[in-house]
Structures are given as structure tokens and as C-alpha cells.
Amino acid sequence: MRVALARYPDEPLIVSLQAVLHACCKQEVQAVECVHKALECPSSFGHTHHTNEQVACVYSMLGETDKAFGWLQRCIDSGNPCWPFFQIHPYLEKLRREPRFEDLMSGLQQKYSALQIRRL
């Protein structure tokens, strides 16, 4: 984390990952500060949905489920509707206790399981 932050101090993907680390360590103030910093960065070398997912994880771990659901929905809307991963993601555990999580996952499963995937 130190090396990544030294090289890319304003990269939202790295800064939001730092927020996840702070949330894991129960450092709520630092976690939220990193979330705000990540969201203020105008561009990223990664896909925005990864930052959105990490922000959802931070808020889930902090027990702010409304914010976590909002960021999870942004993650989905910005290109990452990976419902099988969300169902086992350890940092989204608090969201899985909510009935709306199951509704969201079943909707994603129904929508994306119906897609025919084939080789090009």
C-alpha cells in the first residue's frame, strides 16, 4: 500500500483501497477521509466500478448500509453486475443481512443468467 500510494497518491483505485484497509482496522475517520479523497480524484487508470465497489465495502463495514447500497448500485450501473462475487464478498457481509440485498442479487441473477455467452 505504501509503494502504491507513493507512486499514485491521487489514484482513486488505490486511495479507495486504502479506505478499505482503514475500515478493516476499525479506523472509521481515516476510512471516510480516504473515500472522500478517492471520490474527488477526476480520473483513474482503472475502471470506476472498482472504486465504487470499494466504497460500498467501506460503508458496509462501517455499518452505513444505505450508503453502501447506493455505492453498490453505482458499481453495478457502471459496469460490474457481478452478483456471484457480491454474494460471497466478505466486506459486504452486513448488506447480505438486508432483504433488499437478496432482491438486488436475484434481479441481477435473473437478468444476467439469461444472457447467452458464446465464443467469438
Secondary structure by P-SEA (a helix, b strand, c coil): caaaaaaccccaaaaaaaaaaaaaacaaaaaaaaaaaaaacccccccaaaaaaaaaaaaaaacaaaaaaaaaaaaaaaccccccccccccccccccccaaaaaaaaaaaaaaaacccccc
